[in-house]
Amino acid sequence: MNAQTIPASRRHLVLGATCLLVLAGCGSIIGPSAPPPQIYRLAPDFPAAGAGGAPVSWQLAVAPPDTTQTIDTVRITLVHGETMDYYADAQWNDTVPRLVQSLIVEAFEQNGRIAAVAPQSAGLRAHYVLATDIRDFDAQYDSANGAPNVVVEIEAELMGERGNVVASLDARQTARATQNSVAAVVTAFDQATSATLSQIVVWALEAPAPPP
């Protein structure tokens, strides 16, 4: 037998040992998996139904909000001076524009003064369309370890059936987190979002009745 030839039985042993070494090597390259992110949901507290003002007879469709790529994400955005980043191991339960659109509809429903409101995709025969642009939706730090100030700024336009702008508003509200923790920051987001969307609802419901 040639000295370079390995018997079949030994070849199987060598192949098995090689596979084990490869798998062991892969395990060391991959390493331990990162912990799953903590998922948070926005839960702003809107005023009770029927709070102030007479009912309106028109119907409203809420368009998907526009925003920048840095905000159009499930990540929770933070700002240090000129630097934008995200909280590690934490995220919203949906992208910010989807959350805001859903919450705008909820804010109008909770107010109770409007005849009907729905996302634009629902096909509601609306008299007005609410178009929005999310300019700020982040936790802004004044110092490295201090509690951040959450800023929610949304530009809103009420559009007529022909696409004409009936009214516009720059709604901006802030809320200071009680401490520098993600849970406290999320609570501040709830407060700032509630105030901003409530401001939009009150403003929109003061619009003139659409022409017949």
Backbone as ProteinMPNN parsed JSONL, in Angstrom:
{"seq_chain_A": "MNAQTIPASRRHLVLGATCLLVLAGCGSIIGPSAPPPQIYRLAPDFPAAGAGGAPVSWQLAVAPPDTTQTIDTVRITLVHGETMDYYADAQWNDTVPRLVQSLIVEAFEQNGRIAAVAPQSAGLRAHYVLATDIRDFDAQYDSANGAPNVVVEIEAELMGERGNVVASLDARQTARATQNSVAAVVTAFDQATSATLSQIVVWALEAPAPPP", "coords_chain_A": {"N_chain_A": [[0.844, -1.2, 0.0], [0.533, 2.208, -0.828], [2.268, 4.824, 0.876], [1.018, 7.228, 1.026], [-1.636, 6.749, 0.892], [-4.757, 6.664, 2.515], [-6.568, 4.445, 4.509], [-10.05, 3.513, 3.973], [-11.637, 3.434, 6.317], [-10.197, 5.053, 8.053], [-10.268, 7.395, 6.63], [-12.915, 8.212, 6.943], [-12.915, 8.815, 9.66], [-11.105, 10.953, 9.735], [-12.492, 12.823, 8.11], [-14.8, 13.241, 9.668], [-13.652, 14.411, 11.952], [-12.632, 16.735, 10.813], [-14.998, 18.096, 10.052], [-16.078, 18.632, 12.582], [-14.146, 20.398, 13.548], [-14.513, 22.538, 11.759], [-17.159, 23.332, 12.353], [-16.796, 24.078, 15.011], [-15.059, 26.203, 14.643], [-16.739, 27.98, 13.207], [-18.595, 28.537, 15.19], [-17.034, 30.024, 16.958], [-16.528, 32.242, 15.4], [-19.064, 33.376, 14.884], [-20.054, 33.856, 17.485], [-21.679, 34.791, 20.644], [-25.188, 35.451, 20.41], [-26.78, 38.697, 20.055], [-28.804, 40.313, 22.561], [-32.398, 40.398, 22.184], [-34.046, 43.402, 21.013], [-35.646, 45.727, 23.26], [-39.023, 46.326, 22.959], [-41.017, 49.145, 22.51], [-44.138, 50.874, 22.839], [-46.006, 53.668, 21.658], [-48.124, 55.489, 23.722], [-49.948, 57.816, 24.011], [-51.97, 60.103, 25.943], [-55.034, 61.182, 25.196], [-57.379, 63.975, 25.182], [-60.677, 63.596, 26.607], [-63.612, 62.367, 24.858], [-65.687, 64.695, 23.127], [-64.704, 66.98, 24.27], [-64.932, 70.233, 24.457], [-66.019, 72.584, 21.994], [-68.115, 72.581, 19.031], [-69.714, 69.881, 17.204], [-68.488, 68.787, 13.956], [-69.526, 68.427, 10.557], [-68.122, 67.347, 8.473], [-65.889, 64.976, 6.8], [-62.731, 63.315, 7.3], [-59.655, 62.367, 5.845], [-56.605, 60.854, 6.683], [-53.446, 61.296, 5.599], [-50.456, 59.306, 4.911], [-47.718, 60.24, 6.91], [-44.992, 62.383, 5.888], [-41.404, 62.279, 6.204], [-37.925, 62.397, 7.27], [-35.246, 60.108, 6.316], [-33.849, 59.329, 8.579], [-35.708, 59.469, 10.613], [-37.749, 57.877, 9.714], [-38.13, 55.057, 10.742], [-37.971, 52.17, 12.943], [-36.373, 52.6, 15.06], [-35.459, 54.395, 18.07], [-34.923, 57.706, 18.193], [-32.163, 59.802, 19.061], [-30.517, 62.885, 19.907], [-27.432, 64.488, 20.05], [-26.21, 67.512, 20.238], [-24.994, 68.278, 17.138], [-25.102, 65.718, 16.309], [-26.806, 62.794, 15.384], [-28.33, 59.861, 16.641], [-29.23, 56.518, 17.781], [-31.079, 54.853, 20.378], [-29.61, 52.061, 21.947], [-30.541, 48.615, 21.683], [-33.317, 49.046, 21.806], [-36.553, 49.805, 20.549], [-39.355, 51.151, 18.615], [-42.718, 49.81, 18.218], [-43.486, 49.934, 15.62], [-42.782, 51.672, 12.503], [-42.004, 55.179, 12.798], [-43.574, 57.065, 11.154], [-45.863, 55.453, 10.561], [-46.859, 54.931, 13.123], [-47.457, 57.552, 13.972], [-49.412, 58.345, 12.087], [-51.493, 56.533, 12.704], [-51.998, 57.327, 15.338], [-52.85, 59.959, 14.977], [-55.359, 59.569, 13.771], [-56.578, 58.251, 15.92], [-56.542, 60.335, 17.822], [-58.367, 62.201, 16.731], [-60.652, 60.603, 16.796], [-60.939, 60.182, 19.561], [-61.463, 62.779, 20.341], [-64.022, 63.208, 19.322], [-65.626, 65.03, 17.891], [-65.772, 65.037, 15.148], [-67.322, 63.965, 12.067], [-66.465, 61.661, 10.65], [-63.379, 59.861, 10.44], [-60.391, 58.547, 9.034], [-57.567, 56.502, 7.989], [-55.971, 57.477, 4.912], [-55.747, 55.387, 3.111], [-57.966, 53.846, 3.589], [-60.057, 54.539, 1.988], [-62.104, 56.33, 2.534], [-64.739, 58.593, 1.781], [-63.747, 61.543, 1.783], [-63.957, 64.967, 2.859], [-61.849, 66.591, 3.451], [-58.26, 66.254, 3.382], [-55.714, 65.394, 5.573], [-52.479, 66.294, 5.518], [-49.199, 65.619, 6.607], [-45.933, 66.413, 7.921], [-43.289, 65.082, 9.529], [-41.089, 66.738, 11.395], [-39.444, 66.768, 13.657], [-38.761, 64.172, 15.908], [-37.578, 63.176, 18.388], [-35.197, 62.585, 21.08], [-33.563, 65.067, 22.681], [-30.396, 65.928, 23.808], [-29.025, 68.02, 26.263], [-26.778, 67.827, 27.787], [-24.177, 65.389, 28.409], [-24.958, 63.247, 30.168], [-27.34, 64.024, 31.244], [-30.965, 64.268, 31.733], [-32.861, 63.952, 28.796], [-34.569, 66.24, 26.515], [-37.55, 65.697, 25.003], [-38.598, 66.228, 21.723], [-41.259, 66.919, 19.638], [-42.225, 67.717, 16.526], [-44.473, 68.642, 14.079], [-45.447, 69.451, 10.905], [-48.466, 70.491, 9.498], [-50.987, 70.263, 6.993], [-54.136, 71.114, 5.801], [-55.967, 69.804, 3.297], [-58.055, 70.544, 0.53], [-60.664, 68.993, -1.522], [-59.786, 69.336, -4.115], [-57.102, 69.427, -3.897], [-56.163, 71.799, -2.939], [-54.656, 73.965, -0.5], [-56.136, 74.456, 2.507], [-55.641, 75.248, 5.129], [-52.778, 75.695, 7.272], [-50.321, 74.519, 9.644], [-47.74, 74.667, 12.099], [-46.992, 72.493, 14.371], [-45.587, 72.115, 17.494], [-44.257, 70.547, 20.288], [-42.802, 69.924, 23.51], [-41.271, 67.739, 25.955], [-39.754, 67.09, 28.985], [-37.739, 64.4, 29.953], [-37.87, 62.496, 32.974], [-35.611, 61.259, 33.887], [-32.419, 59.971, 32.733], [-33.115, 57.536, 31.063], [-34.325, 54.871, 28.983], [-36.997, 54.105, 29.389], [-38.051, 56.336, 30.766], [-37.692, 58.249, 28.81], [-39.429, 57.328, 26.811], [-41.881, 57.743, 28.087], [-41.841, 60.541, 28.118], [-41.968, 60.959, 25.363], [-44.605, 60.079, 24.939], [-45.996, 62.145, 26.254], [-45.222, 64.494, 24.827], [-46.052, 63.809, 22.246], [-48.809, 63.477, 22.608], [-49.551, 66.133, 23.279], [-48.814, 67.506, 20.926], [-50.372, 66.281, 18.867], [-52.926, 66.735, 19.852], [-52.98, 69.495, 19.642], [-52.988, 69.709, 16.84], [-55.459, 68.52, 16.234], [-57.38, 70.253, 17.455], [-56.844, 72.598, 16.006], [-57.426, 71.755, 13.315], [-60.152, 71.191, 13.449], [-61.24, 73.666, 13.555], [-61.401, 74.532, 11.023], [-63.01, 75.962, 8.106], [-66.294, 74.966, 7.059], [-66.519, 72.595, 4.416], [-67.27, 73.384, 0.95], [-70.537, 72.701, -0.39]], "CA_chain_A": [[0.0, 0.0, 0.0], [1.262, 3.463, -0.9], [2.299, 5.496, 2.184], [0.156, 8.415, 0.984], [-3.033, 6.329, 0.837], [-5.392, 6.479, 3.825], [-7.658, 3.47, 4.425], [-11.393, 4.103, 3.978], [-12.12, 3.605, 7.685], [-9.512, 6.215, 8.634], [-10.731, 8.589, 5.928], [-14.17, 8.622, 7.584], [-12.575, 9.443, 10.939], [-10.5, 12.253, 9.454], [-13.545, 13.707, 7.622], [-15.642, 13.614, 10.808], [-12.915, 15.339, 12.8], [-12.547, 18.015, 10.096], [-16.304, 18.755, 10.163], [-16.208, 19.151, 13.939], [-13.286, 21.575, 13.657], [-15.15, 23.634, 11.01], [-18.299, 23.806, 13.14], [-16.27, 24.783, 16.182], [-14.54, 27.481, 14.165], [-17.87, 28.852, 12.916], [-19.163, 28.996, 16.46], [-16.206, 31.073, 17.541], [-16.648, 33.44, 14.566], [-20.384, 33.97, 15.1], [-20.09, 34.346, 18.854], [-23.011, 34.801, 21.258], [-26.139, 36.354, 19.748], [-27.137, 39.885, 20.83], [-30.147, 40.202, 23.139], [-33.413, 41.059, 21.353], [-34.334, 44.756, 21.487], [-36.856, 45.981, 24.019], [-39.973, 47.0, 22.074], [-41.877, 50.095, 23.204], [-45.229, 51.425, 22.054], [-46.462, 54.996, 22.034], [-49.454, 55.438, 24.337], [-50.316, 59.156, 24.483], [-53.269, 60.232, 26.596], [-55.759, 62.261, 24.531], [-58.547, 64.467, 25.921], [-61.886, 62.777, 26.503], [-64.516, 62.692, 23.754], [-66.609, 65.808, 23.323], [-64.077, 68.035, 25.073], [-64.871, 71.57, 23.851], [-66.307, 72.801, 20.581], [-69.291, 71.944, 18.433], [-69.397, 68.845, 16.216], [-68.387, 69.181, 12.547], [-70.226, 67.438, 9.733], [-67.291, 66.848, 7.387], [-65.092, 63.768, 7.014], [-61.3, 63.573, 7.143], [-58.709, 61.288, 5.557], [-55.271, 61.17, 7.197], [-52.429, 60.764, 4.693], [-49.223, 58.856, 5.569], [-46.811, 61.374, 7.111], [-43.652, 62.441, 5.318], [-40.343, 62.563, 7.165], [-36.595, 62.072, 6.776], [-34.86, 58.702, 6.464], [-33.385, 59.063, 9.94], [-36.876, 59.318, 11.484], [-38.593, 56.82, 9.159], [-37.519, 53.834, 11.247], [-38.489, 51.709, 14.233], [-35.412, 52.988, 16.088], [-35.794, 55.564, 18.877], [-33.875, 58.648, 17.811], [-31.647, 60.757, 20.037], [-29.672, 63.91, 19.307], [-26.411, 65.161, 20.855], [-25.684, 68.613, 19.435], [-25.202, 68.085, 15.711], [-25.021, 64.283, 16.028], [-28.028, 62.015, 15.563], [-28.049, 58.455, 16.901], [-30.389, 55.762, 18.233], [-30.875, 54.099, 21.617], [-29.251, 50.66, 21.714], [-31.406, 47.552, 22.213], [-34.672, 49.563, 22.045], [-37.203, 50.238, 19.32], [-40.81, 51.257, 18.625], [-43.385, 48.619, 17.683], [-43.681, 50.159, 14.188], [-42.04, 52.86, 12.1], [-42.569, 56.415, 13.349], [-44.694, 57.587, 10.368], [-47.064, 54.624, 10.732], [-47.371, 55.176, 14.465], [-48.043, 58.891, 14.043], [-50.655, 58.337, 11.321], [-52.496, 55.824, 13.501], [-52.329, 58.123, 16.521], [-53.645, 61.109, 14.539], [-56.733, 59.064, 13.641], [-57.077, 58.01, 17.273], [-56.755, 61.617, 18.489], [-59.64, 62.736, 16.235], [-61.728, 59.744, 17.307], [-61.099, 60.465, 20.99], [-62.088, 64.093, 20.461], [-65.445, 62.935, 19.163], [-66.382, 66.106, 17.254], [-65.774, 64.903, 13.692], [-68.283, 62.966, 11.59], [-65.742, 60.42, 10.354], [-61.949, 60.02, 10.182], [-59.77, 57.255, 8.734], [-56.374, 56.619, 7.146], [-56.293, 57.727, 3.512], [-55.829, 54.096, 2.42], [-59.245, 53.194, 3.876], [-61.017, 54.866, 0.936], [-63.195, 57.166, 3.038], [-65.091, 59.729, 0.922], [-63.419, 62.628, 2.701], [-64.033, 66.353, 2.408], [-60.505, 67.131, 3.633], [-57.148, 65.335, 3.631], [-54.698, 65.949, 6.462], [-51.112, 65.923, 5.136], [-48.276, 66.0, 7.67], [-44.49, 66.215, 7.741], [-42.67, 64.97, 10.852], [-39.801, 67.432, 11.353], [-38.668, 66.303, 14.821], [-39.346, 63.128, 16.748], [-36.325, 62.706, 18.968], [-34.799, 63.0, 22.433], [-32.429, 65.965, 22.496], [-29.573, 66.019, 25.014], [-28.306, 69.264, 26.529], [-25.507, 67.404, 28.368], [-23.883, 63.991, 28.1], [-25.661, 62.276, 31.004], [-28.569, 64.583, 31.793], [-32.226, 63.805, 31.164], [-33.08, 64.672, 27.532], [-35.827, 66.91, 26.22], [-38.164, 65.101, 23.818], [-39.188, 67.237, 20.838], [-42.122, 66.419, 18.566], [-42.653, 68.822, 15.669], [-45.18, 68.142, 12.906], [-46.101, 70.442, 10.052], [-49.729, 69.935, 9.015], [-51.757, 71.004, 5.994], [-55.472, 70.611, 5.528], [-56.118, 69.897, 1.846], [-59.393, 70.381, -0.003], [-60.859, 67.882, -2.46], [-59.045, 69.627, -5.344], [-55.69, 69.511, -3.569], [-55.821, 73.139, -2.469], [-54.351, 74.057, 0.925], [-57.146, 75.231, 3.223], [-55.002, 75.817, 6.322], [-51.507, 75.042, 7.616], [-49.932, 74.671, 11.053], [-46.503, 74.067, 12.585], [-47.273, 72.075, 15.75], [-44.348, 71.69, 18.155], [-44.365, 70.416, 21.736], [-41.661, 69.26, 24.138], [-41.471, 67.158, 27.289], [-38.48, 66.695, 29.586], [-37.737, 63.111, 30.642], [-37.569, 62.621, 34.397], [-34.247, 60.77, 34.088], [-31.786, 59.506, 31.51], [-33.369, 56.113, 30.829], [-35.207, 54.709, 27.832], [-38.388, 54.096, 29.859], [-38.441, 57.714, 31.046], [-37.747, 58.944, 27.527], [-40.67, 56.908, 26.15], [-42.965, 58.483, 28.757], [-41.78, 61.917, 27.607], [-42.5, 60.899, 24.0], [-46.062, 60.029, 25.073], [-46.486, 63.464, 26.636], [-45.018, 65.447, 23.733], [-46.906, 63.393, 21.129], [-50.189, 63.81, 22.982], [-49.748, 67.584, 23.183], [-48.705, 67.916, 19.525], [-51.522, 65.811, 18.093], [-54.103, 67.459, 20.359], [-52.901, 70.815, 19.015], [-53.403, 69.543, 15.444], [-56.895, 68.224, 16.202], [-58.124, 71.484, 17.75], [-56.663, 73.494, 14.858], [-58.119, 71.248, 12.137], [-61.603, 71.263, 13.629], [-61.669, 75.048, 13.401], [-61.425, 74.85, 9.595], [-64.353, 76.252, 7.607], [-67.014, 73.824, 6.474], [-66.244, 72.51, 2.98], [-68.41, 73.756, 0.121], [-71.408, 71.539, -0.696]], "C_chain_A": [[0.868, 1.233, 0.0], [1.169, 4.188, 0.429], [1.363, 6.686, 2.22], [-1.326, 8.046, 1.035], [-3.574, 6.086, 2.237], [-6.531, 5.504, 3.675], [-9.009, 4.149, 4.562], [-11.882, 4.374, 5.384], [-11.497, 4.829, 8.331], [-9.953, 7.501, 7.945], [-12.018, 9.106, 6.549], [-13.888, 9.346, 8.9], [-12.002, 10.837, 10.725], [-11.552, 13.251, 9.008], [-14.442, 14.178, 8.756], [-14.957, 14.618, 11.7], [-12.821, 16.711, 12.153], [-13.847, 18.79, 10.209], [-16.502, 19.366, 11.541], [-15.377, 20.417, 14.124], [-13.9, 22.775, 12.944], [-16.31, 24.207, 11.805], [-17.843, 24.567, 14.358], [-15.749, 26.146, 15.79], [-15.649, 28.457, 13.866], [-18.489, 29.39, 14.185], [-18.354, 30.124, 17.057], [-16.297, 32.362, 16.741], [-17.971, 34.145, 14.834], [-20.49, 34.566, 16.496], [-21.511, 34.334, 19.409], [-23.917, 35.806, 20.567], [-26.486, 37.518, 20.667], [-28.536, 39.71, 21.414], [-31.158, 40.903, 22.254], [-33.712, 42.454, 21.895], [-35.608, 44.804, 22.312], [-37.798, 46.804, 23.134], [-40.918, 47.874, 22.907], [-42.992, 50.552, 22.269], [-45.577, 52.813, 22.564], [-47.873, 54.887, 22.585], [-49.821, 56.813, 24.888], [-51.73, 59.181, 25.039], [-53.985, 61.43, 25.988], [-56.949, 62.717, 25.375], [-59.775, 63.606, 25.652], [-62.772, 63.262, 25.359], [-65.442, 63.839, 24.12], [-66.033, 66.965, 24.102], [-63.976, 69.324, 24.251], [-65.204, 71.611, 22.384], [-67.512, 72.032, 20.086], [-68.861, 70.87, 17.441], [-69.289, 69.439, 14.815], [-68.962, 68.058, 11.7], [-69.351, 66.83, 8.655], [-66.439, 65.652, 7.819], [-63.642, 64.024, 6.629], [-60.531, 62.292, 6.837], [-57.323, 61.723, 5.997], [-54.229, 60.485, 6.309], [-51.229, 60.234, 5.484], [-48.264, 60.037, 5.728], [-45.517, 61.244, 6.322], [-42.648, 62.678, 6.437], [-39.0, 62.226, 6.521], [-36.298, 60.59, 6.98], [-34.447, 58.38, 7.891], [-34.543, 58.886, 10.923], [-37.778, 58.184, 11.006], [-37.999, 55.454, 9.493], [-38.241, 53.398, 12.51], [-37.574, 52.122, 15.381], [-35.863, 54.257, 16.817], [-34.644, 56.551, 18.774], [-33.483, 59.555, 18.967], [-30.683, 61.701, 19.334], [-28.735, 64.475, 20.365], [-25.826, 66.283, 20.005], [-26.028, 68.428, 17.977], [-25.226, 66.614, 15.322], [-26.338, 63.594, 16.326], [-27.665, 60.544, 15.716], [-29.342, 57.78, 17.342], [-30.049, 55.064, 19.554], [-30.589, 52.638, 21.271], [-30.285, 49.738, 22.35], [-32.804, 48.056, 22.569], [-35.257, 50.021, 20.721], [-38.705, 50.403, 19.551], [-41.413, 49.988, 18.038], [-43.79, 48.785, 16.216], [-42.845, 51.372, 13.8], [-42.752, 54.116, 12.602], [-43.709, 56.968, 12.491], [-45.981, 56.77, 10.528], [-47.695, 54.839, 12.1], [-48.081, 56.522, 14.541], [-49.36, 58.952, 13.266], [-51.784, 57.679, 12.114], [-52.945, 56.659, 14.703], [-53.097, 59.391, 16.164], [-55.108, 60.701, 14.404], [-57.345, 58.858, 15.023], [-57.386, 59.314, 18.003], [-58.066, 62.261, 18.043], [-60.814, 61.913, 16.764], [-61.995, 60.027, 18.781], [-61.751, 61.824, 21.206], [-63.601, 64.019, 20.267], [-66.262, 63.982, 18.422], [-66.56, 65.909, 15.749], [-66.718, 63.783, 13.262], [-67.617, 61.628, 11.315], [-64.292, 60.755, 10.052], [-61.352, 58.637, 9.969], [-58.462, 57.501, 8.0], [-56.779, 56.782, 5.683], [-56.474, 56.428, 2.733], [-57.168, 53.398, 2.62], [-60.303, 53.521, 2.835], [-62.218, 55.658, 1.403], [-63.456, 58.312, 2.059], [-64.96, 61.0, 1.762], [-63.589, 63.986, 2.036], [-62.655, 67.019, 2.474], [-59.516, 65.99, 3.773], [-56.148, 66.06, 4.519], [-53.337, 65.408, 6.048], [-50.156, 66.441, 6.201], [-46.833, 65.686, 7.295], [-43.861, 66.22, 9.128], [-41.275, 65.574, 10.782], [-38.881, 66.993, 12.494], [-39.451, 65.228, 15.536], [-38.172, 62.45, 17.435], [-36.137, 63.22, 20.385], [-33.519, 63.805, 22.312], [-31.709, 66.19, 23.827], [-28.872, 67.373, 25.092], [-26.917, 68.969, 27.091], [-25.365, 65.907, 28.175], [-24.754, 63.009, 28.876], [-26.951, 62.812, 31.608], [-29.806, 63.99, 31.146], [-32.542, 64.614, 29.905], [-34.449, 65.344, 27.466], [-36.384, 66.319, 24.932], [-38.879, 66.188, 23.024], [-39.994, 66.529, 19.751], [-42.625, 67.631, 17.788], [-43.233, 68.248, 14.385], [-45.804, 69.315, 12.163], [-47.333, 69.794, 9.422], [-50.373, 70.865, 7.997], [-53.097, 70.315, 5.794], [-55.77, 70.887, 4.056], [-57.575, 69.691, 1.455], [-59.461, 69.257, -1.012], [-60.1, 68.092, -3.773], [-57.549, 69.773, -5.097], [-55.237, 70.874, -3.119], [-55.591, 73.13, -0.967], [-55.359, 74.994, 1.591], [-56.54, 75.939, 4.429], [-53.716, 75.054, 6.582], [-51.12, 75.383, 9.049], [-48.573, 74.021, 11.281], [-46.715, 73.76, 14.064], [-45.994, 71.534, 16.376], [-44.546, 71.687, 19.667], [-43.148, 69.668, 22.266], [-42.056, 68.69, 25.493], [-40.122, 66.669, 27.803], [-38.623, 65.339, 30.279], [-37.333, 63.308, 32.103], [-36.173, 62.119, 34.738], [-33.704, 60.258, 32.76], [-31.906, 57.983, 31.401], [-34.363, 56.002, 29.684], [-36.666, 54.745, 28.274], [-38.889, 55.514, 30.138], [-38.557, 58.526, 29.767], [-39.031, 58.583, 26.779], [-41.876, 57.604, 26.778], [-43.005, 59.932, 28.283], [-42.268, 61.98, 26.163], [-44.03, 60.855, 24.027], [-46.63, 61.423, 25.35], [-46.372, 64.467, 25.484], [-45.894, 65.104, 22.528], [-48.359, 63.737, 21.402], [-50.467, 65.295, 22.802], [-49.725, 68.051, 21.73], [-49.94, 67.515, 18.728], [-52.813, 66.462, 18.572], [-54.154, 68.862, 19.77], [-53.378, 70.747, 17.563], [-54.91, 69.321, 15.346], [-57.71, 69.495, 16.418], [-58.044, 72.457, 16.583], [-57.484, 73.042, 13.655], [-59.633, 71.392, 12.258], [-62.149, 72.688, 13.591], [-61.717, 75.459, 11.934], [-62.854, 75.138, 9.137], [-64.992, 75.007, 7.017], [-66.746, 73.788, 4.976], [-67.477, 72.895, 2.166], [-69.254, 72.529, -0.204], [-71.084, 70.957, -2.061]], "O_chain_A": [[1.842, 1.305, 0.749], [0.112, 4.181, 1.059], [0.948, 7.121, 3.294], [-2.178, 8.919, 1.201], [-2.95, 5.401, 3.047], [-7.387, 5.69, 2.811], [-9.124, 5.211, 5.174], [-12.479, 5.42, 5.639], [-12.162, 5.56, 9.065], [-10.012, 8.562, 8.567], [-12.198, 10.318, 6.672], [-14.525, 10.349, 9.221], [-12.357, 11.782, 11.43], [-11.539, 14.398, 9.452], [-14.809, 15.352, 8.82], [-15.583, 15.573, 12.161], [-12.916, 17.732, 12.834], [-13.828, 20.0, 10.434], [-17.024, 20.473, 11.669], [-15.815, 21.378, 14.756], [-13.829, 23.898, 13.444], [-16.441, 25.425, 11.924], [-18.429, 25.591, 14.71], [-15.959, 27.13, 16.5], [-15.548, 29.633, 14.214], [-18.866, 30.56, 14.255], [-18.913, 31.076, 17.601], [-16.165, 33.452, 17.299], [-18.006, 35.365, 14.994], [-20.978, 35.685, 16.652], [-22.443, 33.916, 18.722], [-23.473, 36.888, 20.182], [-26.493, 37.375, 21.89], [-29.369, 39.026, 20.819], [-30.824, 41.908, 21.626], [-33.641, 42.673, 23.104], [-36.534, 44.023, 22.093], [-37.413, 47.855, 22.623], [-41.532, 47.413, 23.869], [-42.808, 50.609, 21.054], [-45.457, 53.098, 23.755], [-48.73, 54.252, 21.969], [-49.989, 56.968, 26.098], [-52.579, 58.378, 24.65], [-53.595, 62.572, 26.231], [-57.471, 61.95, 26.185], [-59.891, 62.972, 24.603], [-62.692, 64.418, 24.943], [-65.915, 63.949, 25.251], [-66.772, 67.841, 24.553], [-63.055, 69.488, 23.45], [-64.734, 70.778, 21.609], [-67.885, 70.991, 20.628], [-67.76, 70.939, 16.894], [-69.911, 70.458, 14.514], [-68.895, 66.887, 12.072], [-69.774, 65.892, 7.98], [-66.287, 65.357, 9.004], [-63.353, 64.837, 5.751], [-60.73, 61.264, 7.485], [-56.908, 62.847, 5.714], [-54.139, 59.258, 6.27], [-51.004, 60.667, 6.614], [-48.025, 60.764, 4.764], [-45.01, 60.143, 6.113], [-42.995, 63.212, 7.49], [-38.949, 61.816, 5.361], [-37.001, 59.901, 7.72], [-34.673, 57.266, 8.361], [-34.386, 58.229, 11.952], [-38.498, 57.59, 11.809], [-37.437, 54.783, 8.628], [-39.025, 54.155, 13.081], [-37.954, 52.009, 16.546], [-36.566, 55.09, 16.245], [-33.529, 56.269, 19.213], [-34.323, 60.015, 19.74], [-30.106, 61.364, 18.301], [-29.172, 64.89, 21.439], [-25.01, 66.012, 19.124], [-27.201, 68.42, 17.604], [-25.356, 66.288, 14.142], [-26.92, 63.784, 17.394], [-26.797, 60.037, 15.007], [-30.415, 58.381, 17.29], [-28.894, 54.73, 19.816], [-31.246, 52.054, 20.409], [-30.833, 50.035, 23.411], [-33.416, 47.563, 23.517], [-34.547, 50.561, 19.873], [-39.264, 49.888, 20.52], [-40.707, 49.183, 17.432], [-44.377, 47.874, 15.632], [-42.262, 52.028, 14.664], [-43.966, 54.108, 12.806], [-44.748, 57.32, 13.051], [-47.069, 57.34, 10.619], [-48.917, 54.919, 12.224], [-49.171, 56.626, 15.103], [-50.325, 59.551, 13.74], [-52.893, 58.208, 12.185], [-54.128, 56.689, 15.041], [-53.912, 59.859, 16.959], [-55.998, 61.411, 14.873], [-58.489, 59.243, 15.267], [-58.379, 59.397, 18.726], [-58.801, 62.805, 18.867], [-61.848, 62.467, 17.136], [-63.15, 60.103, 19.201], [-62.513, 62.0, 22.157], [-64.36, 64.69, 20.966], [-67.482, 63.845, 18.327], [-67.416, 66.553, 15.141], [-66.899, 62.793, 13.971], [-68.137, 60.58, 11.699], [-63.999, 61.804, 9.477], [-61.743, 57.673, 10.627], [-58.257, 58.581, 7.446], [-57.821, 56.275, 5.267], [-57.27, 56.375, 1.796], [-57.48, 52.453, 1.896], [-61.342, 52.862, 2.787], [-63.252, 55.661, 0.735], [-62.515, 58.932, 1.562], [-65.925, 61.468, 2.367], [-63.397, 64.14, 0.83], [-62.333, 67.891, 1.667], [-59.869, 64.899, 4.22], [-55.78, 67.204, 4.249], [-53.062, 64.218, 6.201], [-50.287, 67.579, 6.651], [-46.557, 64.816, 6.469], [-43.891, 67.234, 9.825], [-40.375, 64.991, 10.179], [-37.671, 66.865, 12.304], [-40.657, 65.355, 15.746], [-37.813, 61.315, 17.119], [-36.811, 64.15, 20.83], [-32.493, 63.275, 21.884], [-32.313, 66.583, 24.825], [-28.223, 67.817, 24.145], [-25.987, 69.753, 26.903], [-26.329, 65.23, 27.817], [-25.24, 62.034, 28.303], [-27.591, 62.124, 32.403], [-29.716, 63.295, 30.135], [-32.495, 65.844, 29.943], [-35.351, 65.052, 28.252], [-35.756, 66.43, 23.879], [-39.661, 66.965, 23.573], [-39.484, 65.662, 19.042], [-43.357, 68.465, 18.321], [-42.58, 67.47, 13.689], [-46.592, 70.075, 12.728], [-47.257, 68.691, 8.881], [-50.312, 72.088, 8.121], [-53.174, 69.096, 5.64], [-55.819, 72.038, 3.621], [-58.249, 68.796, 1.965], [-58.447, 68.634, -1.328], [-59.802, 67.123, -4.471], [-56.81, 70.195, -5.987], [-54.04, 71.095, -2.933], [-56.243, 72.382, -0.239], [-55.42, 76.181, 1.271], [-56.879, 77.086, 4.72], [-53.574, 73.904, 6.167], [-51.538, 76.405, 9.594], [-48.283, 72.959, 10.73], [-46.629, 74.652, 14.909], [-45.386, 70.601, 15.849], [-44.949, 72.691, 20.255], [-42.539, 68.872, 21.551], [-43.044, 69.107, 26.097], [-39.431, 65.913, 27.12], [-39.524, 65.15, 31.096], [-36.54, 64.195, 32.418], [-35.607, 62.506, 35.76], [-34.444, 60.128, 31.785], [-30.942, 57.247, 31.616], [-35.148, 56.918, 29.44], [-37.495, 55.356, 27.598], [-40.019, 55.854, 29.788], [-39.423, 59.394, 29.654], [-39.654, 59.455, 26.173], [-42.795, 58.01, 26.066], [-44.083, 60.488, 28.069], [-42.915, 62.952, 25.775], [-44.68, 61.523, 23.223], [-47.626, 61.826, 24.748], [-47.318, 65.201, 25.202], [-46.419, 65.999, 21.865], [-49.059, 64.233, 20.52], [-51.494, 65.676, 22.241], [-50.527, 68.899, 21.34], [-50.493, 68.331, 17.991], [-53.708, 66.715, 17.765], [-55.227, 69.366, 19.437], [-54.097, 71.636, 17.108], [-55.563, 69.88, 14.464], [-58.627, 69.783, 15.65], [-59.044, 73.071, 16.209], [-58.169, 73.857, 13.037], [-60.313, 71.684, 11.274], [-63.362, 72.898, 13.594], [-62.037, 76.607, 11.625], [-63.806, 74.614, 9.716], [-64.302, 74.108, 6.535], [-66.743, 74.833, 4.326], [-68.604, 72.748, 2.64], [-68.721, 71.422, -0.284], [-71.709, 69.984, -2.483]]}, "name": "protein", "num_of_chains": 1, "seq": "MNAQTIPASRRHLVLGATCLLVLAGCGSIIGPSAPPPQIYRLAPDFPAAGAGGAPVSWQLAVAPPDTTQTIDTVRITLVHGETMDYYADAQWNDTVPRLVQSLIVEAFEQNGRIAAVAPQSAGLRAHYVLATDIRDFDAQYDSANGAPNVVVEIEAELMGERGNVVASLDARQTARATQNSVAAVVTAFDQATSATLSQIVVWALEAPAPPP"}
